[in-house]
Amino acid sequence: MENEEQAVEAAPVATELAADLTLGQAGGAPIAVAEIQPRLPQLVRGKIDKNGVAMGTGRRKKAVARVRLKDGNGIVTINGRPLAEYCVNERDRNSVLAPLKATELVGKVDVSVLAHGGGPTGQAEAVMLGIARALQAKNPLLHGALADGGYLTRDSRMVERKMYGHKKSRRSFQFSKR
């Protein structure tokens, strides 16, 4: 009973105290809001030529992709062929366009790529890294979005060499008991 009476008496006091408080002020002084600084890159691996075309190089396994990126209407060509024709696998198409989607530049820049070496997936991931580096060279403020998606990191995994006494790098020859 005593607790209920104390709670009833405390309720009007709490509302009176709440009326004195205002949002955004502490002790009468306005609260300073810290400005968020954009993350800038420490090292930019792309370049911009004299015509304003951003260039970036991407590598994955044995594949190398040289990317040229300029303002346009979203045309992506790889080795002179459109993206849908060159990358028949949907996963490869998505990985090529991923840096553009992360920075919301799909349909705003034209991309032309020369890719060689490796296979289709390795080339697609090399193109992805090249596009990300070219975007970063064009606008360093995009570094945060590209780094958060992992598009600026080179995948260093390579094929392991064949070891002697093995059929491949780790696969042994078939064992025959007799």
C-alpha positions in Angstrom: 0.0 0.0 0.0 2.8 2.4 0.9 4.5 1.8 -2.4 1.4 2.5 -4.4 0.8 5.8 -2.5 4.4 6.8 -3.1 4.1 6.0 -6.8 0.9 8.1 -7.1 2.5 11.0 -5.4 5.7 10.7 -7.5 3.8 10.7 -10.8 2.8 14.5 -10.8 6.4 15.4 -9.7 7.8 13.5 -12.7 5.6 15.2 -15.2 6.5 18.6 -13.8 10.2 17.8 -14.2 9.6 16.5 -17.7 7.9 19.8 -18.7 11.0 21.7 -17.8 13.2 19.6 -20.1 13.5 20.3 -23.8 14.9 18.2 -26.6 18.3 19.1 -27.8 19.3 21.1 -24.8 21.3 20.2 -21.7 21.3 22.7 -18.9 20.2 25.5 -21.2 23.1 25.2 -23.7 22.5 23.6 -27.1 24.2 20.3 -27.8 26.9 20.4 -30.5 26.4 17.7 -33.1 29.7 16.3 -34.4 30.0 16.4 -38.2 30.7 13.1 -39.9 33.9 13.3 -41.9 34.0 11.1 -45.1 36.6 8.4 -45.1 39.3 9.4 -47.7 41.7 6.8 -49.2 45.3 6.7 -48.1 46.4 5.4 -51.5 44.5 5.8 -54.8 45.4 3.1 -57.3 43.6 4.5 -60.2 44.5 7.4 -62.5 42.7 10.2 -64.5 44.0 11.1 -67.9 44.0 14.5 -69.6 40.5 13.9 -71.1 38.9 13.2 -67.7 38.7 9.5 -68.2 39.3 7.5 -65.0 41.4 4.3 -65.4 41.9 1.4 -63.1 43.6 -2.0 -63.3 42.1 -5.1 -61.7 43.6 -8.6 -61.3 42.3 -11.9 -60.1 44.2 -15.2 -60.5 45.8 -15.0 -64.0 43.2 -12.5 -65.3 44.0 -8.8 -65.9 41.4 -6.1 -66.7 42.2 -2.6 -67.8 39.2 -0.4 -67.1 38.4 3.0 -68.6 35.4 4.9 -67.0 33.8 8.2 -68.1 30.6 10.0 -67.7 27.9 8.7 -69.9 24.6 6.7 -70.0 25.6 3.3 -68.5 27.1 1.4 -71.4 29.4 -1.4 -70.2 31.6 -3.1 -72.8 34.2 -5.8 -72.2 36.6 -6.5 -75.1 34.2 -4.7 -77.5 31.2 -6.8 -76.5 28.3 -5.7 -74.3 28.2 -7.0 -70.8 25.2 -9.3 -71.3 26.9 -11.0 -74.2 30.3 -11.3 -72.6 29.2 -12.4 -69.1 26.7 -15.2 -69.7 26.7 -16.2 -66.0 24.4 -14.0 -63.9 26.8 -14.1 -60.9 29.6 -12.7 -63.1 27.3 -9.9 -64.4 26.3 -9.0 -60.8 30.0 -8.9 -59.7 30.9 -6.6 -62.5 28.1 -4.2 -61.7 28.5 -4.4 -57.9 30.8 -1.4 -57.4 28.5 0.8 -59.6 25.4 -0.4 -57.6 27.2 0.3 -54.3 28.0 3.9 -55.3 24.6 4.4 -57.1 26.3 5.2 -60.5 24.6 2.5 -62.6 23.4 4.2 -65.8 25.5 7.4 -65.1 29.0 6.2 -66.3 30.2 4.4 -69.4 32.7 1.6 -68.8 35.0 0.0 -71.4 37.3 -2.9 -70.4 40.1 -4.8 -72.0 40.4 -8.1 -70.2 42.7 -11.1 -70.9 44.0 -14.2 -69.2 42.2 -16.5 -66.8 38.7 -17.7 -67.1 35.3 -16.0 -67.2 34.8 -15.7 -63.4 38.4 -14.5 -62.8 38.0 -11.9 -65.5 34.7 -10.7 -64.1 36.2 -10.3 -60.6 39.2 -8.5 -62.1 36.8 -6.1 -63.9 35.1 -5.5 -60.6 38.3 -4.5 -58.9 39.3 -2.3 -61.9 35.9 -0.5 -61.9 36.2 0.1 -58.1 39.7 1.6 -58.5 38.6 3.8 -61.4 35.6 5.1 -59.4 37.8 5.9 -56.5 40.2 7.8 -58.7 37.3 9.7 -60.2 35.8 10.6 -56.8 37.8 9.9 -53.6 34.6 10.5 -51.5 33.3 7.1 -52.8 36.1 5.3 -50.9 33.9 4.6 -47.9 31.1 2.8 -49.9 33.6 0.9 -52.0 35.7 -0.2 -49.0 32.7 -1.3 -47.0 31.6 -3.5 -49.8 35.1 -5.0 -50.1 35.5 -3.9 -53.7 38.9 -2.3 -53.3 40.6 -5.4 -51.9 42.6 -7.6 -54.3 41.8 -11.3 -53.9 45.3 -12.8 -53.5 44.3 -16.4 -53.8 46.2 -18.2 -56.5 46.4 -21.8 -57.8 48.7 -23.9 -55.6 51.6 -25.5 -57.5 51.8 -29.2 -58.2 53.9 -31.1 -55.7 56.2 -34.0 -56.5 54.8 -37.4 -55.5 51.2 -36.1 -56.0 48.9 -36.1 -58.9 47.9 -32.4 -58.4 48.9 -30.0 -55.7 47.3 -32.1 -52.9 45.7 -35.0 -54.6 47.7 -38.2 -54.2 47.9 -41.1 -56.7 45.4 -43.9 -56.3 46.7 -46.3 -53.6 46.8 -50.0 -54.6 47.1 -52.4 -51.8 48.2 -55.3 -54.0 
